[in-house]
């Protein structure tokens, strides 16, 4: 009985790790696409190097929202 619970726990942990990694990659890809397609005049990486706080908040917001959308979409 306890081994079944342990296997189920590890299975759920593995699935959640896969969701997390997938959300992270999709978030970064979305940020890159938005940087190249929508913000052609603004270079996010260069602005981050300059210490622009508004761009840092914008990039973090995009990553959070994409991760939320992907995680809710994958969990059904």
Backbone torsions as a table, in degrees:
resi	resn	phi	psi	omega
1	UNK	NA	-43.6	-177.9
2	UNK	-71.7	-32.2	179.1
3	UNK	-67.6	-36.1	176.8
4	UNK	-63.0	-41.1	177.8
5	UNK	-64.1	-41.2	179.6
6	UNK	-65.2	-42.3	177.9
7	UNK	-63.9	-41.5	178.5
8	UNK	-64.7	-38.6	178.9
9	UNK	-64.8	-45.5	178.6
10	UNK	-66.5	-35.7	176.9
11	UNK	-63.4	-46.4	177.8
12	UNK	-63.8	-38.9	177.3
13	UNK	-62.3	-43.5	178.7
14	UNK	-63.1	-42.5	178.9
15	UNK	-64.6	-42.6	179.1
16	UNK	-66.0	-35.0	175.7
17	UNK	-66.0	-39.1	177.6
18	UNK	-64.3	-43.7	176.5
19	UNK	-58.6	-42.7	-178.4
20	UNK	-65.0	-46.0	-179.2
21	UNK	-66.4	-42.0	178.3
22	UNK	-63.1	-42.0	177.9
23	UNK	-63.5	-39.9	179.0
24	UNK	-63.5	-47.5	-179.6
25	UNK	-64.7	-42.9	178.9
26	UNK	-66.4	-34.5	176.4
27	UNK	-64.8	-43.7	178.7
28	UNK	-66.5	-41.2	177.9
29	UNK	-63.3	-42.0	178.0
30	UNK	-62.9	-40.5	178.3
31	UNK	-63.9	-40.2	178.2
32	UNK	-65.8	-43.4	179.2
33	UNK	-63.5	-43.8	178.9
34	UNK	-64.1	-38.7	179.4
35	UNK	-64.5	-41.9	-176.4
36	UNK	-82.0	-36.4	-173.7
37	UNK	-93.9	-46.1	-174.1
38	UNK	-91.4	-34.2	-176.5
39	UNK	-111.6	65.2	-175.2
40	UNK	-68.4	-29.5	-177.4
41	UNK	-90.4	-8.6	-178.5
42	UNK	-115.9	123.8	176.8
43	UNK	-98.3	108.0	-174.6
44	UNK	-62.0	-43.2	-178.6
45	UNK	-62.9	-42.5	-179.9
46	UNK	-66.9	-40.5	179.0
47	UNK	-66.6	-35.4	176.5
48	UNK	-66.2	-37.6	177.6
49	UNK	-64.8	-32.3	178.1
50	UNK	-75.8	-14.9	179.4
51	UNK	91.7	25.0	-179.5
52	UNK	-73.5	110.9	-176.0
53	UNK	-70.4	-34.1	-179.4
54	UNK	-63.9	-41.3	178.0
55	UNK	-67.0	-37.3	178.4
56	UNK	-63.7	-42.6	178.1
57	UNK	-66.6	-41.2	178.5
58	UNK	-60.9	-46.5	-179.4
59	UNK	-65.3	-41.8	178.9
60	UNK	-64.7	-38.2	178.7
61	UNK	-64.5	-42.2	177.8
62	UNK	-61.2	-45.0	-179.6
63	UNK	-62.9	-40.9	-179.8
64	UNK	-65.9	-46.4	-178.3
65	UNK	-66.1	-40.6	178.0
66	UNK	-65.5	-41.2	178.7
67	UNK	-63.3	-40.0	177.7
68	UNK	-64.7	-44.8	-179.1
69	UNK	-63.9	-44.7	-179.5
70	UNK	-66.3	-42.8	-177.7
71	UNK	-66.5	-40.4	177.1
72	UNK	-68.9	-35.2	179.7
73	UNK	-69.5	-36.9	-178.1
74	UNK	-77.6	-30.8	-178.7
75	UNK	-81.1	-10.2	174.0
76	UNK	85.1	NA	NA
